[in-house]
Amino acid sequence: MNILVTGGAGFIGSHLTERLIREGHRVSILDDLNDFYPPAMKLENLSGFRQLVSFYQDDICNQSEVRRIFETERPRAVIHLAARAGVRPSIRQPLLYEKVNVRGTLTLLDAAREYGVEKFVFASSSSVYGVSSRLPFAEDDPLHSPISPYAATKIAGEKMCYTYSHLYGMQTACLRFFTVYGPRQRPDLAIRKFVQMIREGRPISIFGDGSSRRDYTFVDDIVQGIVAALHYDCRYEVFNLGNSHPIPLRTLIDLMEQTLGVRARITYLPDQPGDVPVTYADITKSQRLLQYQPLTPFSEGLAKFIAWQATTPKLAAAV
């Protein structure tokens, strides 16, 4: 299958692209290599397969360039991972997040409509659930309480996917990712930051009392879910892709200390605006319809990440 992956130079996108290539798909990548974190890291992500894909460095909001790529590549499927990511940066730059995550998604959907794309897979986020009293989070929960611009843009992206599915019959699947981690993880995310700082003897900052919980999901398991959704025959569906085993922040740090053999120096700070106290995926629907099954226990995935980071000192030093 001819597949366009947006954000294919990123953390999840590079792992997904490698999987698609192994399966024999023809892959093209659209990625602007922006400076949210060092572009050199993204280029390193691409290094193992750059010659095996068609690569386009451009902005997903650039309508004329997006149409040119669709005209050239004629993808049968689009897997849309490109986005401005992160809750806290979205509070500082809400207009940028609205532009990239909402207008960029709409630009891609409209090009997909024009060029007859059969399947559009959209990367959403567990952030859409906001502060919810119901646990675990299920796909049919109401999305009435997003607490960051990032979360609101992801809800908007899901609604645009539904609209294009309804109007034009395009098959769309929206995947709500839960705290993805693993090799190549973005340097702004907690696991990568904490491991590096503990190794260097620098204090790490905990916002709140350490009781917040995250449903950490290993990147290989996320890729498995994306590929399953790509091949799932549907008009419009939403799926949670998580591990369904939330880990308290304090437990995360304990596991890091045990794996590294180093004690962490901790600074406690007030809760951050936009942070939710817990994420917890109900994956019943994904298990039933996609045969999705996360296979990586958190302790094993953390060890794999730490081993990878130990072999990449040049990239780790850029954190």
N, C-alpha and C positions, 0 to 999 in steps of 0.2 A: 504494500500500500504506500502511496505517496503522502507523507505526513509533514505538516508545518508545525514546528515547536517554537512558540515564542518564549523568550527567556531561557533558551537552550544552553546558554553559557553559564547559567547559575548553578546553585547547589543541587536542587532537585532536577532541573532541566538537563544537566550534563549526565547524571545517572540514568535518567529516562532515555536520553538520546543513545547512550551506549546500549541499553537494552533493546531499543527499537532496531538499531543496526544489526545486533546479533540475531534478531528474528527475521532479518532479510528485508526490512522496510527501506524505502528511499526517504531520507530525512533532509529537510531544509530547516534552517534556524534563523529566526529574526530576534536580534538582541541589540540593544543600544550601547551595551558596555558602559553604563553610566557610573558615576563616581560615588554612589551610595556606599560602596566599599571598593577597595582598589581594583581597577580593571585588570591589573596583572593577575589577580587571583582567578578571574573569569577566563582569561586567556590560558592560564595553566589548566583550568578545568577542560578546556577544549583540546588540549595538546594531543590527547590520545586518539582523537578521531577527526580532527579538523579537515584532513584531506578526504574524508569519507562523506562529508555533507556539503550542501550548498549553504554558505553563511552570508547573511545580510546584516550589516551594522546600521540600524536605523531605529527611529522612534515609532512605536505602534500608533501614535497619534498623527503621524504623517500620512494623510489619506492617499496622496498620489503615489508615494513610495509603497505603501501597503498594497495598493491595487496593482502596481507594477510587479511586485513579488508574486501575487496570486496569478497574474497573467503569465508570468514566466514559469512558475512551478506547478500550477494547476493541482493543488493538493486535494486529495479526497477527504482528508481529515485535518482538523486543527486542534492542537493541544495547547491551550492558552495559559501559560504559567507566568508570563511577564507581568510585573506589577511593581508599584512602590509598596514596600513591605514594612511592617512594624507599627505597633500601636503608638508608641511615644513619639516617633518622628512625625506621624500623621497629625498629632496635636499641634506640633510646631509649624507644619506646612500643609494645612488642610486643602488649600486650592491646588497644590501640586498633586496631591493624592486623588482629588476628584478628577483632575484632568487625565492623569495616566490611567487610573483604575476604572473610571467610568467611561470617559470619552474614548480611551484607547480600546477598551473592550467593545464598545459600540462600533468603532471603526473596523475592527476585525470581523465582527458579526456581519456588518453590512457587505464587506468584501466577500465573506464566505457565502452570503446569499447571492451576490451577483455572479460568483463563479461556481455555483452549484456544489459547494462542499456538502458532503453527506453527513459528517459527524463533527460536532464542536464540543470539546471537553474543556470545561472552565475550572481553574483552580480557585476555589473559595477557601474559607477559613473557619475554624472553630470560634473565632472572634465574633461571628454573626450572632451567637447565642447570648452574648452580653452577660448581664448578671441575672442568673436564673435560679429559682428555688428548686427546680426539678432536675434531678440527676438520675442516671446519666442523660446527656443531651441526645435527643432523637430528632430525626429529620423533619418530623411533623410538628415540632415545637413552634409556637409563635415567635416571630423575630421582632419583638416590640421594644427591646431595650439595648440596642447597641450603645456602647459607652466610649467609642472613639471614632474619629472620621474614617480610619482604616476599615473598621467593621462595617460602617454604613456604606462605604464604597463597594464592599464585597456583597452586601445584600443587593445593592443596585445592579451589580454585574449579574447576579443570579436572576433577577427580575428581567433584565434585558435578554438573557438566554431564553427564558420562558416565552417572552414576547415574540422572539424570532422563531421559536419552535411553533408557536400557535399560528403566527401569520404565514409562515413559509414552509412549514413541514420539516424544517431542519432538525435532525436528531441532536439533542443537547444533553449533556450530563454535567452537573455541578458537583464538585468534590470538595467537601469540607475537611481540610487537613488539620490534624491535631499535633502541634509542637513537634515538627520533624527535626531529627538530629542524625548525625553520622558524618563520615568523611566528606570534606569540602563544605561543611556547614559555614554559613555566613559568620564573619567575625564579630558582628554585633550581638549575636545570640548567646544566651547565658552559658550553655555548656562550653562552648569554645572559649569565651572570655574567662570563665572561672578556671578551667584547666590551665590555661596559659598563665594566669595571675598566680595561682597556687604554686605552679612550677617555679615561678620567679620569686616567690616569697612576698609578693605584693598583696595587700589586703583586698578582699572582695566585698562588695556592697550588697547587702540584702535589704530589699524594701519590704517593710513589715516585720512580722515575728518569725518568718520561716515556715509558717504553716500552709502557705499557698501551695496548691497542687496542680501539676500539669500532666497531661496524658501523652508523655513522650513516645514518639513513634519513629522507628528506625527507617531510614530512607529507602532501603530495599523493599520494605513492606509497603511503603507509599507507592513506589514504582509498580509493584505488583497490582495494587488497586487501580492505578491509572490505566495500565494496559488492559485490565479486565473491563473497565468502563468504556475504553475505546472500542472494544469488540461487543459490548452489550447492546442489543437491539432495543431501542426505546425511543419514544417521542421526546419526553423530557423527564429526567429523574435527578434527584439529589441524593448523594451518598456521603455518610461519614466515613473517613479513613483515619482511624486511630488505633491505639493499642488496647484501650479499654481497661487500663490499669494506672490510674493517676499516682504520681510520685510526689510526696511532699518535698518542698525545697530543702528542708533540713536533711532529709534522707538522701537527696541528690548530692549534697556536699559531703555527707558521710561516705557515700560510695566513691566519690572522687578521691577523698583522703585515703581510703583503703587501697584503691587501685594505684594511686601515685606514690603511696608511702610517705606522704607529706601532710602535715597539719595545716589547715586553712586559717588564715587570719581574717576575721570577719568584722565588718563595720555595719551596724544596723541603722537603717534610715527609715523615714516615714513611708507609708504606702504611696505608690505612684498613681496619678490620675490615669484612667483608661485601663488599668490592670484589673483583670477579673480574679476572684479568689480561687477558682477551680475550673479546669476543663476536663471533661470526662465523656468519652464517646460511647454511645450505644451503637454497636456495629452489627446488630441483628439483621438489618436490611441488607447491608453490604455482604454479610456472610451468606444470606439466602439467595440474593440475586446475582452477585458477582463471584461467589465462592471465595470471597476475600477472607484471608486468615493471617493475621500478623504472626510471624514465626520467630521474632527476635526478642527474647527477654531483655529488659532494660539493662541489667548488669552486664550481659554479653555485648549488647550494642555499645554501651559506654566504653567497655574495654577495647572494642574495635576502633572506636573513635580516638581514644587516647593513644593507641598504637599507631594509628595513621598520623596524628598530629606530631608524634615524636619523630616521624620520618620526614616531616616537611618543615624544618626549622625556618627556612627562608620565608615561606608563606605565613607561618605562625608569628614570625617577628613583625609582620605588618599589622597585627591586630592592635 
